[in-house]
Amino acid sequence: MQRSQSCRAQFSSGPSLFHFSIPATSAMSLLHFSTLLAVAVLARAQAQLLRGSCSFDTDSCGYTSDPTFAAWTINEEGRFITADSSSFGEKEKHVLVSPELELRDWSCVRLVYQISGSGSLQLHLRPEGENFDYTLWTAEKPSDSWLIASVDLRNTSGAYQLLFEAKPSRGMGNSVALFEIHIIPGYCLECNFEEHHLCGYSNHQWNPNVNWYVGRGFARDPQSNLPDDHTMNNERGHYMYVDSVYAKRFQEVAKLVSPMTTTTMAGCLSFYYQRDQAVGNFFSVFTKDQLGHYEEIWRPDMYATTHWKLVQVDIKAPHPLEVVFEVAFNSPRGGYVALDDISFSPEFCHTETEPAFDPSVANCDFEEGLCQYYQEQTGGSVWNRVSVKPNVYRIGDHTTGTGSFLLANTRHTSRPGYVGRLFGPALPGNHKYCLRFYYALHGFMKIDNALALYVYDENNIAQEKIWTVSERSKDVWTEVEVTYLKPLPTKVTFVSICRNFWDCGLVSLDDISVTLGDCRVTTGPLNPPPGHCNFETGDCGYTQKKKAKKGHWLQIRGQTPTSYTGPKGDHTLGATTCTLRRLTCYPSSRPDSCPLS
């Protein structure tokens, strides 16, 4: 099989790294191919490869194409395996399945891949004996170069398989290729910079004046006084460095960025550095989330070092993060910073590090009581825990449909103008929280004061309104996501106001949950775990067998077309969203036997 264009391999952005082309056509030169093999052999000698690794030199190393889908093909002239749109036929994707693996310690999968034209590539994990494949990583961005991806594999007690799912778009020139799959022991954040692809570390943006480069003793810049590397302590080892020699502007910045973490991690990040500060440079380490938010986690306490200095800093990654090593220079005489031997341990390196706070103390589904929520005692109870039997005229609770939820019956308060406040437990300050809950309204003429969410301090003093009902949605459960951050301890407080009998109604509240991090990067209903599906963003891999004159599953928005035959709106987010019915069987079961939930 020939690919329509050459694949240019750029395994980093520094000029002192390996750069070479890998044409995938019959014109591929033996020189390029031998260079590629030499680099790969060197990399293997420097890293212990585990079962499941493959470079597709002569065979597929036990990887097989799932016969249900289109087949992957090993390129005869290049050294990679490809999924090409021309081999689709009636199939819609290619699935490459690894041999059975048993990696009981934490390990890292490093991929060298390319998406040509348009398409996507996903990595799934299939545990032995389970019905669902866990999605670990996804890529959709096309490139004319080989790209590096690093995916952490948590330690497991059982066997599993890795699945590579490629979906090149239909049409000429669209394909997905895997050049190399390396599985190595340890965490993807770890690196000694001896491998040719530098463990997926890269410059944030290429700057012609100031960048991180690969350093090596006998290839030093004559204008710099760079050290031997720390790993081997000689001139043959490698490290990363950034130098001010070519800085031309004030505050020129270089950022070395780690691979993005792909699973929850917390522990001790260690690295060695040397710093020469002739005039001035600034060296800091940050974390960066998927939204581009930075948080500084370390800066040096000394201006210069004459030897490699060990740094240990605690890091918590409850959602995907990158570690960024940033250096800024004031002038061409700002010296240099060198970095080597980055490692990670699941144990915190400082005993005084506070234990990870569990925000689930603020979770409540009201099935067994009010949890840690309470309300004002003046004027009688406004919020009451109730359970109703759902029918076509009224909804049940959100959790199960027949359980309990909170109801603010504001029409029957002791006096008009009543304000009902429901206080949550105190949460520590200086954390970013994602608060999710479900509410439903009934009988309101005006909804301005039906329900609002405030942040109160520990003394029950209101600090800020962070959410209020903004649109009319009656008699359906509607989900709300709110992200907030305050420097001091706070309580979330749900407030419902009844000004007079005619303006009041019923406010239902259920399934409150709090997690650390921004709602846009933490798991929620719109990013469900494997096997769960709310049909808001697709079918989640569920399929159905369509037969003539048989009933089919339909994805719809709003009410069912026939009166009294279904719910008034979707269960996930309310009447304004796009799904109505759910499958409750496994994707591997018969879809035509799935019952309604």
C-alpha positions in Angstrom: 0.0 0.0 0.0 1.3 3.5 -0.8 0.5 6.6 1.1 -0.3 9.8 -0.9 2.4 11.8 0.8 5.7 11.6 2.6 5.6 11.4 6.4 8.2 13.8 7.9 9.4 12.7 11.3 10.1 15.4 13.8 10.6 13.9 17.2 11.2 17.3 18.9 11.4 20.9 18.2 15.1 21.6 19.0 17.6 21.8 16.2 20.1 19.6 18.0 17.6 16.6 17.9 17.1 14.0 15.3 15.3 15.2 12.2 14.6 12.9 9.3 12.0 12.1 6.6 10.3 8.7 6.3 8.8 8.6 2.8 6.1 5.9 2.6 6.3 5.3 -1.1 8.6 3.2 -3.3 11.0 6.1 -3.6 12.0 5.7 0.0 15.8 5.7 0.2 17.9 3.1 1.9 19.8 5.8 3.6 16.7 7.2 5.3 15.6 3.7 6.3 19.0 2.7 7.8 19.1 6.0 9.7 15.7 5.2 11.2 16.8 1.7 12.2 19.9 3.0 13.8 18.0 5.4 15.9 15.4 2.8 16.9 18.1 0.3 18.0 19.8 3.0 20.1 16.4 3.8 21.7 15.8 0.2 22.5 19.2 -0.2 24.1 18.5 2.8 26.4 14.9 1.8 27.5 13.5 -1.5 28.8 10.7 -2.4 26.5 7.8 -4.5 27.8 5.5 -7.0 26.1 3.1 -5.2 23.8 5.9 -3.0 22.3 6.2 -3.1 18.5 8.1 -1.3 15.8 6.6 -3.2 12.9 10.0 -4.1 11.4 8.9 -7.4 9.9 5.7 -8.4 11.5 2.9 -7.1 13.8 4.3 -8.5 17.1 1.1 -10.3 17.9 -1.2 -7.4 17.1 -4.2 -8.4 15.0 -6.9 -6.7 13.1 -10.4 -7.2 14.6 -12.1 -9.1 11.8 -15.4 -7.3 12.5 -13.8 -4.1 11.0 -11.5 -3.1 8.2 -7.9 -4.5 8.3 -4.7 -2.7 9.2 -1.8 -3.2 6.8 1.9 -3.3 7.4 3.6 -1.1 4.8 5.9 -3.1 2.6 8.5 -0.4 2.0 8.2 1.7 5.1 8.3 0.6 8.7 4.8 1.3 10.0 1.2 -0.1 10.1 -1.5 1.9 8.5 -5.3 2.2 8.3 -6.3 3.6 5.0 -9.8 4.9 3.9 -9.4 3.0 0.6 -9.7 -0.3 2.5 -13.0 0.6 4.2 -15.5 -1.2 2.0 -18.7 -1.2 4.1 -16.7 -1.0 7.4 -16.4 2.3 9.2 -13.2 1.9 11.2 -10.1 -0.2 11.8 -9.4 -1.8 15.2 -5.9 -3.2 16.0 -5.9 -5.5 19.0 -2.7 -6.3 21.1 -1.8 -9.7 22.4 -2.9 -10.4 26.0 -0.8 -8.3 28.4 -0.2 -8.6 32.2 1.6 -5.5 33.3 1.1 -5.4 37.1 3.3 -2.3 37.7 2.6 1.2 36.4 3.8 1.6 32.8 3.7 4.1 30.0 2.7 3.6 26.4 4.5 5.8 23.9 3.1 6.1 20.4 4.6 7.5 17.3 1.6 8.1 15.0 0.3 10.2 12.1 -3.1 11.2 10.9 -3.0 12.2 7.2 -5.9 14.2 5.8 -8.7 13.8 8.3 -9.6 11.1 10.8 -9.1 10.1 14.4 -7.1 7.6 16.5 -8.2 6.2 19.9 -6.4 4.0 22.4 -8.7 1.7 24.5 -8.0 -0.7 27.3 -10.0 -4.0 27.4 -9.7 -5.7 30.8 -10.1 -9.5 30.8 -13.6 -10.6 31.7 -15.2 -7.1 31.4 -17.8 -5.9 28.9 -16.5 -2.4 28.3 -13.4 -0.9 26.7 -12.0 2.0 28.6 -10.9 4.9 26.4 -7.5 6.2 27.4 -6.5 8.6 24.7 -7.9 10.3 21.6 -6.3 12.3 18.7 -8.0 14.0 15.8 -5.5 16.6 14.7 -4.0 15.9 11.3 -0.2 16.3 10.7 2.3 15.9 8.0 4.9 14.8 10.6 5.1 11.9 13.0 3.8 12.8 16.4 4.5 11.5 19.9 1.8 10.6 22.4 2.3 9.3 26.0 -0.4 7.4 27.9 -0.1 6.2 31.4 -1.3 2.6 32.2 -2.2 2.2 35.9 -1.1 -1.0 37.6 -3.7 -3.7 37.3 -4.1 -7.1 38.9 -5.5 -8.9 35.8 -4.8 -9.3 32.1 -5.9 -6.9 29.5 -5.5 -5.9 25.8 -4.9 -2.6 24.1 -7.0 -1.6 21.2 -6.1 1.1 18.6 -9.2 2.3 16.8 -8.6 4.3 13.7 -11.3 6.2 11.8 -9.9 7.8 8.7 -12.5 9.9 6.9 -13.8 8.5 3.6 -12.0 9.9 0.5 -8.6 9.8 -1.1 -5.6 10.7 1.0 -7.1 10.0 4.4 -5.2 7.5 6.6 -3.9 6.8 10.1 -0.5 5.2 10.7 1.4 3.8 13.7 5.1 3.9 13.4 6.0 2.6 16.9 4.4 1.4 20.1 6.7 1.3 23.1 5.6 0.2 26.5 8.1 1.0 29.2 8.0 0.6 33.0 7.3 3.8 35.0 5.4 7.0 34.6 5.1 9.0 31.4 6.3 12.1 33.2 9.7 10.4 33.8 12.6 11.1 31.5 16.4 11.0 31.4 16.5 12.4 27.9 18.6 9.6 26.5 15.9 8.4 24.1 15.5 10.0 20.6 12.0 11.2 21.2 12.7 12.7 24.6 9.7 10.9 26.3 7.3 13.3 24.5 8.7 16.4 26.1 8.7 19.4 23.7 9.1 23.1 23.4 5.8 25.0 23.9 6.5 27.3 21.0 9.5 27.5 18.8 11.5 30.6 19.4 14.5 31.2 17.1 16.4 32.9 20.0 15.6 31.0 23.2 14.6 27.3 23.3 15.2 24.1 25.2 17.8 22.0 23.4 19.4 18.6 24.0 22.8 19.0 25.7 25.7 16.7 25.4 29.2 17.1 26.8 31.3 16.9 23.5 28.7 18.9 21.5 28.7 22.0 23.8 28.3 25.5 22.5 31.8 27.1 22.8 30.2 30.2 24.2 28.6 28.3 27.1 30.0 26.5 30.1 27.5 23.6 30.1 27.9 20.6 32.4 28.2 16.8 31.9 24.9 15.1 32.1 23.6 13.8 35.5 22.4 10.3 34.3 25.8 9.0 33.2 28.0 11.7 34.7 30.1 11.9 31.5 30.2 13.5 28.1 28.2 10.8 26.4 24.9 11.4 28.3 22.1 13.8 27.4 20.1 16.4 29.3 18.0 19.4 28.4 19.2 23.0 28.6 18.2 26.6 27.7 20.9 29.2 27.2 20.7 33.0 27.0 23.5 33.3 24.4 21.1 34.2 21.6 18.6 36.1 23.6 17.8 39.4 21.9 14.8 40.9 23.7 14.0 41.5 27.4 12.2 38.6 29.0 12.6 36.0 26.3 10.9 32.8 27.6 11.4 29.1 26.9 9.0 26.4 28.1 9.7 22.7 28.2 6.4 20.9 28.4 5.8 17.3 29.6 3.3 14.9 28.1 -0.3 15.4 29.3 -1.2 13.1 32.2 -4.0 10.8 31.2 -5.1 9.4 34.6 -5.4 10.7 38.2 -2.0 11.0 39.9 -0.6 12.4 43.1 2.9 12.1 44.6 6.4 13.4 44.4 7.9 14.9 41.2 11.7 14.9 41.3 14.3 16.4 38.9 17.9 17.6 38.9 18.9 21.0 37.6 22.0 23.3 37.3 21.6 27.0 37.0 24.2 29.6 36.0 23.0 33.2 36.5 25.6 35.7 35.3 23.1 38.6 35.1 19.7 37.3 35.5 17.3 34.5 34.7 14.0 33.3 36.1 13.3 29.5 36.5 9.9 28.2 37.6 7.9 25.0 37.3 4.2 25.1 36.6 1.3 22.8 36.0 -1.0 23.5 33.1 -4.5 22.1 32.6 -6.5 21.4 29.4 -8.0 24.9 29.5 -4.6 26.6 29.6 -4.6 27.6 33.3 -1.2 27.7 34.9 -0.4 27.1 38.6 3.2 27.6 39.9 4.4 24.6 42.0 8.1 25.5 42.5 10.8 28.1 42.1 14.5 27.9 43.2 15.7 29.3 46.5 19.2 30.0 45.1 20.5 32.0 42.2 23.2 29.6 40.9 24.4 26.1 41.5 27.9 24.6 40.7 26.6 21.0 40.5 23.4 19.1 39.8 20.9 19.9 42.5 17.9 17.6 43.4 14.4 19.1 43.6 11.4 17.3 45.0 8.0 18.9 44.8 4.6 17.4 45.6 2.1 17.4 42.7 -1.6 16.5 42.5 -3.2 15.8 39.1 -6.9 15.0 39.7 -7.5 15.8 36.0 -5.2 16.0 32.9 -2.2 18.2 33.4 1.1 19.1 31.8 4.3 20.0 33.8 6.0 23.1 32.4 9.6 24.0 33.1 9.9 27.7 32.3 13.0 29.9 32.0 13.1 33.6 31.2 16.1 35.8 30.5 16.8 39.5 30.9 19.7 39.7 28.5 22.2 37.6 26.4 24.3 37.4 29.6 21.6 35.7 31.6 23.4 32.3 31.9 21.8 28.9 31.4 19.5 26.3 33.1 20.1 22.6 32.6 17.6 19.9 33.5 17.9 16.1 33.8 16.5 12.9 35.3 12.8 13.7 35.9 11.1 11.0 38.0 7.9 10.5 39.8 6.8 8.6 43.0 3.2 7.9 44.2 4.4 8.8 47.7 4.5 12.5 48.7 8.0 13.7 49.2 7.1 16.1 52.1 5.5 14.8 55.2 3.9 18.2 55.8 2.0 18.0 52.5 -1.7 18.1 53.4 -3.6 14.9 52.5 -5.7 15.1 49.4 -9.0 16.8 50.4 -12.1 14.7 49.5 -14.8 17.1 48.4 -17.4 14.3 48.3 -18.4 15.3 51.9 -20.6 17.8 50.0 -22.3 15.1 47.9 -25.9 14.1 48.6 -28.7 12.3 46.8 -31.1 12.7 49.8 -31.9 9.0 49.8 -31.0 8.5 53.5 -31.4 12.0 54.8 -29.9 15.5 54.3 -26.3 14.3 54.6 -24.4 17.4 55.8 -26.9 19.9 54.5 -29.0 22.0 56.9 -31.4 24.9 56.7 -32.3 28.0 58.7 -34.4 27.2 61.7 -36.3 30.5 61.7 -39.8 30.6 60.3 -40.2 26.8 59.9 -38.8 24.4 57.4 -38.9 25.3 53.7 -36.8 22.4 52.3 -38.3 19.0 53.0 -37.2 15.5 51.9 -40.0 13.9 49.9 -40.7 10.9 47.7 -43.4 10.8 45.1 -44.5 8.1 42.7 -43.8 9.3 39.1 -46.6 9.4 36.5 -47.4 11.3 33.4 -48.2 14.5 35.4 -45.2 14.5 37.8 -41.6 13.4 37.9 -40.0 11.2 40.5 -36.6 11.8 42.0 -33.6 12.2 39.7 -31.5 9.4 41.3 -33.7 6.4 40.7 -37.1 7.8 39.8 -38.7 6.3 42.9 -36.3 7.6 45.6 -36.2 10.8 47.6 -35.3 14.4 46.8 -35.6 17.9 48.4 -38.7 20.0 47.8 -39.0 23.7 48.7 -42.8 24.1 49.0 -42.7 27.8 49.1 -46.5 28.3 48.8 -47.0 26.8 52.3 -44.5 28.8 54.3 -45.5 30.5 57.5 -45.3 34.0 56.1 -45.0 35.8 52.6 -41.7 37.0 51.5 -39.9 34.0 53.0 -36.3 33.2 52.0 -35.4 29.5 52.2 -31.7 28.8 52.6 -30.1 25.4 52.4 -26.5 25.4 53.6 -23.9 22.9 52.6 -20.8 21.8 54.6 -17.8 24.0 54.9 -15.2 23.4 52.2 -11.5 24.5 52.4 -10.4 27.6 50.6 -8.0 28.0 47.8 -9.4 25.0 45.8 -11.2 25.1 42.5 -14.5 23.2 42.9 -16.9 21.8 40.3 -20.4 21.7 41.8 -23.1 19.8 40.0 -26.8 19.4 40.9 -30.2 18.8 39.4 -33.3 20.9 39.9 -36.9 21.1 38.6 -39.5 23.9 38.8 -43.3 23.7 39.0 -46.0 26.3 39.1 -44.0 29.5 39.0 -45.4 32.5 37.2 -42.0 34.3 37.5 -38.8 32.4 38.0 -36.5 35.3 39.0 -36.2 34.2 42.6 -37.2 30.6 42.2 -33.7 29.2 42.9 -30.2 30.7 43.2 -26.8 29.5 44.4 -24.7 31.6 46.7 -21.3 31.2 48.3 -21.3 31.9 52.1 -18.4 32.2 54.5 -18.1 30.2 57.7 -20.1 32.8 59.6 -23.0 32.4 57.2 -22.4 35.7 55.5 -23.2 35.8 51.8 -20.1 36.5 49.6 -21.3 36.1 46.0 -24.2 34.8 43.9 -22.6 32.3 41.5 -25.7 31.0 39.7 -29.4 31.6 39.2 -32.2 30.2 37.1 -31.9 31.8 33.7 -34.6 30.1 31.7 -38.0 28.5 32.2 -37.9 24.7 32.4 -40.9 23.1 34.0 -41.4 19.6 35.4 -38.1 18.1 34.1 -34.8 17.6 35.9 -32.2 20.0 34.6 -28.5 19.7 35.3 -26.3 22.6 36.4 -22.5 22.8 36.5 -20.8 25.6 38.4 -17.1 26.2 38.9 -15.9 28.5 41.6 -12.7 29.3 43.6 -12.5 31.3 46.8 -9.4 32.0 49.0 -11.1 31.2 52.3 -13.4 28.4 53.5 -16.9 28.6 52.1 -20.3 26.9 52.1 -22.5 26.6 49.0 -26.1 27.7 49.8 -29.2 27.1 47.8 -31.7 30.0 48.1 -35.4 30.0 47.1 -37.5 33.2 47.7 -41.3 33.4 47.9 -42.6 37.0 47.7 -46.3 36.2 47.6 -48.6 33.3 47.0 -49.1 34.0 43.2 -45.4 34.2 42.4 -44.4 31.0 44.3 -44.2 27.4 43.2 -42.3 24.2 43.9 -38.5 23.8 43.7 -37.1 20.3 43.5 -33.4 19.6 44.2 -31.4 16.4 43.9 -28.1 14.7 43.4 -25.6 17.3 44.5 -22.0 16.4 43.8 -18.7 18.3 44.3 -15.3 17.5 42.7 -12.0 19.2 42.6 -11.1 21.1 39.4 -12.9 22.9 36.6 -16.2 21.4 35.5 -15.0 21.5 31.9 -12.1 19.1 32.6 -13.6 16.9 35.2 -15.7 13.8 34.5 -19.4 14.6 34.5 -22.6 13.5 32.8 -21.4 14.8 29.4 -18.2 12.8 29.8 -19.5 9.5 31.3 -17.4 6.5 32.3 -17.2 3.5 30.0 -20.5 1.7 29.4 -22.6 4.7 30.5 -24.2 6.9 27.9 -26.6 9.8 27.9 -26.7 10.2 24.1 -25.9 14.0 24.3 -22.7 13.8 22.2 -23.2 10.6 20.2 -24.0 6.9 20.7 -21.0 6.1 22.8 -20.2 3.0 20.7 -23.7 1.5 21.0 -25.0 0.0 17.8 -28.3 -1.6 16.7 -29.2 -4.2 14.1 -31.5 -2.5 11.7 -33.9 -4.9 10.0 -36.7 -4.1 7.6 -40.2 -3.7 9.2 -38.6 -3.8 12.7 -38.6 -1.1 15.4 -35.5 1.1 15.5 -33.9 3.2 18.3 -34.2 6.9 17.5 -32.3 9.8 19.0 -34.7 12.7 19.5 -35.1 16.0 21.5 -38.0 17.1 23.7 -41.2 15.2 24.1 -42.3 12.0 22.4 -44.5 12.7 19.4 -47.6 10.9 20.9 -49.3 12.2 24.0 -49.0 10.3 27.2 -46.4 7.8 25.8 -43.2 9.1 27.3 -41.4 11.7 29.4 -41.7 15.4 28.8 -37.9 15.8 28.3 -34.5 14.2 28.5 -33.4 12.7 31.8 -29.8 14.1 31.7 -30.2 17.8 31.3 -33.9 18.5 30.9 -36.3 19.4 28.2 -34.0 21.6 26.2 -31.4 18.9 25.4 -31.4 16.3 22.7 -31.9 12.8 24.1 -34.8 10.9 25.4 -34.3 7.2 25.6 -31.4 5.1 26.9 -29.9 1.7 26.4 -29.1 -0.3 29.5 -27.5 -3.3 28.0 -23.8 -3.9 27.2 -22.5 -2.8 23.8 -21.4 -6.4 23.2 -24.9 -7.7 23.8 -27.8 -7.8 21.3 -28.9 -4.2 20.9 -32.3 -5.2 19.8 -32.9 -6.8 23.2 -32.1 -3.6 25.2 -34.9 -2.4 27.5 -35.8 1.2 28.1 -34.5 2.8 31.3 
